Amino acid sequence: MDNLDAFECYDHLLFDPLESLGWSVDEIPWKNQQTDWNQFEAVIIRSPWDYQKAPQAFLKTLKRIDQSSAILENNYELVKWNIDKTYLKDLEEQGNEIVPSLWSTHFEGDQIDHYYRQLKTSEIIIKPTVSAGAEDTFWINRSESEKYIDRLSKIFDNRSFLIQPFMKNIIKEGEFSVFFFGDTYSHTILKTPKSNDFRVQEEHGGKLTKVIPEAKLLTSARNLLHKITPMPLYSRMDYVRTDENSFALMELELIEPSLYFNMDPESPKRFAKVFDQWIKARSGDSAH
């Protein structure tokens, strides 16, 4: 994007490891329509944290890159699939545990009570199916539903959204993010929200801690990764522990996730090595 001053971004930590392998790096905003993508050997999508405001324009830019001689990562078709959270339906059908979800294309105030009943909860999360950074995401207690109806009616008048039970372990324990570069496991972090909040992003006061993942969390993430076709260059899986002590997928991030290179000193080198091998395997070992 044009300006990342309001965000915590760690992509610059990739520059030295990539350059040590012979790669020259440029940062280009996706809205720049004058870019000749044919001049690049590869284009990595990183941190376009305003794409949700114009998703079709974003996809149009990616299509131009995909049609150029540059190798786009992650893959265009993967991004197109991942840009709408309805991809979670596909993953659930493949046998992956997700946070229970309801889906709607139009908000009607008289339906909100139905959401609590169907999800068997007194607290829900409502968020757009196309969104980033917890934008237009609401945590609503059943006793306070009425005060949100007008606002939700305006925001979701003609906009698809999903409804999930509020997972209390987000506050009690946190949200786990598991990172892979290609098929290589990289690192795991635990994100916890600040007091009286549910948003785990740094921009909202969330705290980050590097952790060693439990075996069943890593197994869940690996099983999910191997069901994604084609395999992405980078992936982030966000999980929350359930009351049954399993791990439910909250999001599969293949477009613009922070990869938190700051939390693992070796992760930038790990990414650069996988990228170098990845591109050479696709384009032949040519000079760059």
Contacts in CASP RR format, 6 or more apart in sequence:
PFRMAT RR
TARGET T0000
AUTHOR 0000-0000-0000
METHOD contacts of the structure
MODEL  1
MDNLDAFECYDHLLFDPLESLGWSVDEIPWKNQQTDWNQFEAVIIRSPWD
YQKAPQAFLKTLKRIDQSSAILENNYELVKWNIDKTYLKDLEEQGNEIVP
SLWSTHFEGDQIDHYYRQLKTSEIIIKPTVSAGAEDTFWINRSESEKYID
RLSKIFDNRSFLIQPFMKNIIKEGEFSVFFFGDTYSHTILKTPKSNDFRV
QEEHGGKLTKVIPEAKLLTSARNLLHKITPMPLYSRMDYVRTDENSFALM
ELELIEPSLYFNMDPESPKRFAKVFDQWIKARSGDSAH
1 29 0 8 1.000
1 30 0 8 1.000
1 31 0 8 1.000
1 47 0 8 1.000
1 48 0 8 1.000
1 49 0 8 1.000
1 50 0 8 1.000
1 51 0 8 1.000
2 29 0 8 1.000
2 31 0 8 1.000
2 50 0 8 1.000
4 47 0 8 1.000
4 49 0 8 1.000
6 203 0 8 1.000
7 47 0 8 1.000
7 49 0 8 1.000
7 203 0 8 1.000
8 202 0 8 1.000
8 203 0 8 1.000
8 258 0 8 1.000
9 47 0 8 1.000
9 258 0 8 1.000
10 258 0 8 1.000
10 259 0 8 1.000
10 260 0 8 1.000
10 261 0 8 1.000
10 262 0 8 1.000
11 27 0 8 1.000
11 46 0 8 1.000
11 47 0 8 1.000
11 261 0 8 1.000
13 261 0 8 1.000
13 262 0 8 1.000
13 268 0 8 1.000
14 25 0 8 1.000
14 261 0 8 1.000
14 268 0 8 1.000
14 271 0 8 1.000
14 272 0 8 1.000
15 25 0 8 1.000
16 268 0 8 1.000
17 268 0 8 1.000
17 269 0 8 1.000
17 271 0 8 1.000
17 272 0 8 1.000
17 273 0 8 1.000
18 25 0 8 1.000
18 272 0 8 1.000
18 275 0 8 1.000
18 276 0 8 1.000
19 25 0 8 1.000
20 272 0 8 1.000
21 272 0 8 1.000
21 273 0 8 1.000
21 276 0 8 1.000
22 288 0 8 1.000
23 272 0 8 1.000
23 275 0 8 1.000
23 276 0 8 1.000
23 288 0 8 1.000
24 288 0 8 1.000
26 40 0 8 1.000
28 35 0 8 1.000
29 48 0 8 1.000
30 45 0 8 1.000
30 48 0 8 1.000
30 51 0 8 1.000
30 58 0 8 1.000
30 61 0 8 1.000
30 62 0 8 1.000
31 57 0 8 1.000
31 61 0 8 1.000
33 61 0 8 1.000
36 68 0 8 1.000
37 43 0 8 1.000
37 64 0 8 1.000
37 65 0 8 1.000
37 68 0 8 1.000
37 69 0 8 1.000
37 70 0 8 1.000
38 68 0 8 1.000
38 69 0 8 1.000
38 70 0 8 1.000
40 68 0 8 1.000
40 70 0 8 1.000
41 70 0 8 1.000
41 71 0 8 1.000
41 279 0 8 1.000
41 283 0 8 1.000
41 286 0 8 1.000
41 288 0 8 1.000
42 70 0 8 1.000
42 71 0 8 1.000
42 72 0 8 1.000
42 73 0 8 1.000
42 275 0 8 1.000
42 279 0 8 1.000
42 283 0 8 1.000
43 65 0 8 1.000
43 70 0 8 1.000
43 71 0 8 1.000
43 72 0 8 1.000
43 73 0 8 1.000
44 73 0 8 1.000
44 233 0 8 1.000
44 275 0 8 1.000
45 62 0 8 1.000
45 72 0 8 1.000
45 73 0 8 1.000
45 74 0 8 1.000
45 79 0 8 1.000
45 255 0 8 1.000
45 256 0 8 1.000
46 256 0 8 1.000
47 256 0 8 1.000
47 258 0 8 1.000
48 58 0 8 1.000
48 255 0 8 1.000
48 256 0 8 1.000
49 132 0 8 1.000
49 133 0 8 1.000
49 256 0 8 1.000
51 58 0 8 1.000
51 83 0 8 1.000
51 132 0 8 1.000
51 255 0 8 1.000
51 256 0 8 1.000
52 128 0 8 1.000
52 130 0 8 1.000
52 131 0 8 1.000
52 132 0 8 1.000
52 135 0 8 1.000
55 83 0 8 1.000
55 130 0 8 1.000
58 83 0 8 1.000
59 79 0 8 1.000
59 80 0 8 1.000
59 83 0 8 1.000
62 72 0 8 1.000
62 76 0 8 1.000
62 79 0 8 1.000
62 80 0 8 1.000
63 76 0 8 1.000
65 72 0 8 1.000
65 76 0 8 1.000
66 72 0 8 1.000
66 76 0 8 1.000
71 279 0 8 1.000
71 282 0 8 1.000
71 283 0 8 1.000
73 232 0 8 1.000
73 233 0 8 1.000
73 234 0 8 1.000
73 275 0 8 1.000
73 278 0 8 1.000
74 82 0 8 1.000
74 232 0 8 1.000
74 233 0 8 1.000
74 234 0 8 1.000
74 254 0 8 1.000
74 255 0 8 1.000
75 230 0 8 1.000
75 232 0 8 1.000
78 228 0 8 1.000
78 230 0 8 1.000
78 232 0 8 1.000
78 254 0 8 1.000
79 254 0 8 1.000
79 255 0 8 1.000
81 87 0 8 1.000
81 90 0 8 1.000
82 252 0 8 1.000
82 253 0 8 1.000
82 254 0 8 1.000
82 255 0 8 1.000
83 130 0 8 1.000
83 255 0 8 1.000
84 129 0 8 1.000
84 130 0 8 1.000
84 160 0 8 1.000
85 127 0 8 1.000
85 128 0 8 1.000
85 129 0 8 1.000
85 130 0 8 1.000
85 131 0 8 1.000
85 162 0 8 1.000
85 251 0 8 1.000
86 103 0 8 1.000
86 129 0 8 1.000
86 160 0 8 1.000
87 252 0 8 1.000
88 98 0 8 1.000
88 101 0 8 1.000
88 162 0 8 1.000
88 249 0 8 1.000
88 252 0 8 1.000
89 101 0 8 1.000
89 103 0 8 1.000
91 98 0 8 1.000
91 224 0 8 1.000
91 227 0 8 1.000
91 249 0 8 1.000
91 252 0 8 1.000
92 98 0 8 1.000
94 227 0 8 1.000
96 220 0 8 1.000
96 223 0 8 1.000
96 224 0 8 1.000
96 227 0 8 1.000
96 249 0 8 1.000
97 220 0 8 1.000
97 242 0 8 1.000
97 246 0 8 1.000
97 247 0 8 1.000
97 248 0 8 1.000
97 249 0 8 1.000
98 248 0 8 1.000
98 249 0 8 1.000
98 250 0 8 1.000
99 164 0 8 1.000
99 165 0 8 1.000
99 167 0 8 1.000
99 240 0 8 1.000
99 248 0 8 1.000
99 249 0 8 1.000
99 250 0 8 1.000
100 119 0 8 1.000
100 164 0 8 1.000
100 165 0 8 1.000
101 162 0 8 1.000
101 163 0 8 1.000
101 164 0 8 1.000
102 115 0 8 1.000
102 118 0 8 1.000
102 119 0 8 1.000
102 162 0 8 1.000
102 163 0 8 1.000
102 164 0 8 1.000
103 129 0 8 1.000
103 160 0 8 1.000
103 161 0 8 1.000
103 162 0 8 1.000
103 163 0 8 1.000
104 111 0 8 1.000
104 156 0 8 1.000
104 160 0 8 1.000
104 161 0 8 1.000
104 162 0 8 1.000
104 163 0 8 1.000
105 159 0 8 1.000
105 160 0 8 1.000
106 156 0 8 1.000
106 157 0 8 1.000
106 158 0 8 1.000
107 152 0 8 1.000
107 153 0 8 1.000
107 155 0 8 1.000
107 156 0 8 1.000
107 157 0 8 1.000
107 161 0 8 1.000
108 153 0 8 1.000
109 149 0 8 1.000
109 152 0 8 1.000
109 153 0 8 1.000
112 140 0 8 1.000
112 145 0 8 1.000
112 148 0 8 1.000
112 149 0 8 1.000
112 152 0 8 1.000
113 142 0 8 1.000
113 145 0 8 1.000
115 124 0 8 1.000
115 163 0 8 1.000
116 122 0 8 1.000
116 124 0 8 1.000
116 142 0 8 1.000
116 145 0 8 1.000
119 163 0 8 1.000
119 164 0 8 1.000
119 165 0 8 1.000
120 165 0 8 1.000
121 165 0 8 1.000
121 166 0 8 1.000
122 141 0 8 1.000
122 142 0 8 1.000
122 143 0 8 1.000
123 139 0 8 1.000
123 140 0 8 1.000
123 141 0 8 1.000
123 142 0 8 1.000
123 165 0 8 1.000
123 166 0 8 1.000
123 168 0 8 1.000
124 139 0 8 1.000
124 140 0 8 1.000
124 142 0 8 1.000
124 163 0 8 1.000
124 164 0 8 1.000
124 165 0 8 1.000
124 166 0 8 1.000
125 137 0 8 1.000
125 138 0 8 1.000
125 139 0 8 1.000
125 140 0 8 1.000
125 163 0 8 1.000
125 164 0 8 1.000
125 165 0 8 1.000
125 166 0 8 1.000
125 198 0 8 1.000
126 137 0 8 1.000
126 138 0 8 1.000
126 140 0 8 1.000
126 152 0 8 1.000
126 156 0 8 1.000
126 161 0 8 1.000
126 162 0 8 1.000
126 163 0 8 1.000
127 134 0 8 1.000
127 136 0 8 1.000
127 137 0 8 1.000
127 138 0 8 1.000
127 161 0 8 1.000
127 162 0 8 1.000
128 135 0 8 1.000
128 136 0 8 1.000
128 137 0 8 1.000
128 155 0 8 1.000
128 156 0 8 1.000
128 159 0 8 1.000
128 160 0 8 1.000
128 161 0 8 1.000
129 160 0 8 1.000
129 161 0 8 1.000
129 162 0 8 1.000
130 160 0 8 1.000
131 137 0 8 1.000
132 256 0 8 1.000
133 199 0 8 1.000
133 201 0 8 1.000
133 203 0 8 1.000
134 199 0 8 1.000
134 201 0 8 1.000
134 204 0 8 1.000
136 155 0 8 1.000
137 199 0 8 1.000
138 148 0 8 1.000
138 152 0 8 1.000
139 166 0 8 1.000
139 198 0 8 1.000
140 148 0 8 1.000
166 198 0 8 1.000
167 240 0 8 1.000
167 242 0 8 1.000
167 248 0 8 1.000
167 250 0 8 1.000
169 240 0 8 1.000
169 241 0 8 1.000
169 242 0 8 1.000
169 243 0 8 1.000
170 193 0 8 1.000
170 198 0 8 1.000
170 200 0 8 1.000
170 240 0 8 1.000
171 193 0 8 1.000
171 198 0 8 1.000
173 190 0 8 1.000
173 192 0 8 1.000
173 241 0 8 1.000
174 190 0 8 1.000
174 191 0 8 1.000
174 192 0 8 1.000
174 193 0 8 1.000
174 200 0 8 1.000
174 240 0 8 1.000
175 190 0 8 1.000
175 191 0 8 1.000
175 192 0 8 1.000
175 200 0 8 1.000
175 238 0 8 1.000
175 239 0 8 1.000
175 240 0 8 1.000
175 250 0 8 1.000
176 188 0 8 1.000
176 189 0 8 1.000
176 190 0 8 1.000
176 191 0 8 1.000
176 211 0 8 1.000
176 213 0 8 1.000
176 217 0 8 1.000
176 238 0 8 1.000
176 239 0 8 1.000
176 240 0 8 1.000
176 241 0 8 1.000
176 247 0 8 1.000
177 188 0 8 1.000
177 189 0 8 1.000
177 190 0 8 1.000
177 191 0 8 1.000
177 236 0 8 1.000
177 237 0 8 1.000
177 238 0 8 1.000
177 239 0 8 1.000
177 257 0 8 1.000
177 260 0 8 1.000
178 185 0 8 1.000
178 188 0 8 1.000
178 213 0 8 1.000
178 217 0 8 1.000
178 218 0 8 1.000
178 221 0 8 1.000
178 236 0 8 1.000
178 237 0 8 1.000
178 239 0 8 1.000
179 185 0 8 1.000
179 186 0 8 1.000
179 187 0 8 1.000
179 188 0 8 1.000
179 234 0 8 1.000
179 235 0 8 1.000
179 236 0 8 1.000
179 259 0 8 1.000
179 260 0 8 1.000
179 267 0 8 1.000
180 186 0 8 1.000
180 221 0 8 1.000
180 225 0 8 1.000
180 232 0 8 1.000
180 234 0 8 1.000
180 235 0 8 1.000
180 237 0 8 1.000
181 233 0 8 1.000
181 234 0 8 1.000
181 270 0 8 1.000
181 271 0 8 1.000
181 274 0 8 1.000
181 275 0 8 1.000
182 231 0 8 1.000
182 232 0 8 1.000
182 233 0 8 1.000
182 234 0 8 1.000
182 235 0 8 1.000
182 274 0 8 1.000
182 278 0 8 1.000
183 225 0 8 1.000
183 231 0 8 1.000
184 270 0 8 1.000
184 274 0 8 1.000
185 218 0 8 1.000
185 222 0 8 1.000
186 259 0 8 1.000
186 264 0 8 1.000
186 267 0 8 1.000
186 270 0 8 1.000
186 271 0 8 1.000
187 210 0 8 1.000
187 260 0 8 1.000
187 263 0 8 1.000
187 264 0 8 1.000
187 267 0 8 1.000
188 210 0 8 1.000
188 211 0 8 1.000
188 212 0 8 1.000
188 213 0 8 1.000
188 217 0 8 1.000
188 218 0 8 1.000
189 208 0 8 1.000
189 209 0 8 1.000
189 210 0 8 1.000
189 211 0 8 1.000
189 260 0 8 1.000
189 263 0 8 1.000
190 208 0 8 1.000
190 209 0 8 1.000
190 210 0 8 1.000
190 211 0 8 1.000
191 200 0 8 1.000
191 201 0 8 1.000
191 206 0 8 1.000
191 207 0 8 1.000
191 208 0 8 1.000
191 209 0 8 1.000
192 200 0 8 1.000
192 206 0 8 1.000
192 207 0 8 1.000
192 209 0 8 1.000
193 199 0 8 1.000
193 200 0 8 1.000
193 204 0 8 1.000
193 205 0 8 1.000
193 206 0 8 1.000
193 207 0 8 1.000
194 204 0 8 1.000
194 205 0 8 1.000
194 206 0 8 1.000
194 207 0 8 1.000
197 204 0 8 1.000
197 205 0 8 1.000
197 206 0 8 1.000
199 205 0 8 1.000
199 206 0 8 1.000
200 206 0 8 1.000
202 208 0 8 1.000
208 260 0 8 1.000
208 263 0 8 1.000
210 263 0 8 1.000
210 264 0 8 1.000
213 221 0 8 1.000
216 246 0 8 1.000
216 247 0 8 1.000
217 239 0 8 1.000
217 247 0 8 1.000
220 237 0 8 1.000
220 239 0 8 1.000
220 246 0 8 1.000
220 247 0 8 1.000
220 249 0 8 1.000
221 237 0 8 1.000
221 239 0 8 1.000
224 237 0 8 1.000
224 249 0 8 1.000
224 252 0 8 1.000
225 231 0 8 1.000
225 235 0 8 1.000
225 237 0 8 1.000
228 235 0 8 1.000
228 252 0 8 1.000
228 254 0 8 1.000
232 254 0 8 1.000
233 274 0 8 1.000
233 275 0 8 1.000
233 278 0 8 1.000
234 254 0 8 1.000
234 257 0 8 1.000
234 259 0 8 1.000
234 271 0 8 1.000
235 252 0 8 1.000
235 253 0 8 1.000
235 254 0 8 1.000
236 251 0 8 1.000
236 252 0 8 1.000
236 253 0 8 1.000
236 254 0 8 1.000
236 257 0 8 1.000
236 259 0 8 1.000
237 249 0 8 1.000
237 251 0 8 1.000
237 252 0 8 1.000
237 253 0 8 1.000
238 249 0 8 1.000
238 250 0 8 1.000
238 251 0 8 1.000
238 252 0 8 1.000
238 253 0 8 1.000
239 247 0 8 1.000
239 248 0 8 1.000
239 249 0 8 1.000
239 250 0 8 1.000
240 247 0 8 1.000
240 248 0 8 1.000
240 250 0 8 1.000
241 247 0 8 1.000
241 248 0 8 1.000
242 248 0 8 1.000
259 267 0 8 1.000
259 271 0 8 1.000
260 267 0 8 1.000
261 267 0 8 1.000
261 268 0 8 1.000
261 271 0 8 1.000
END
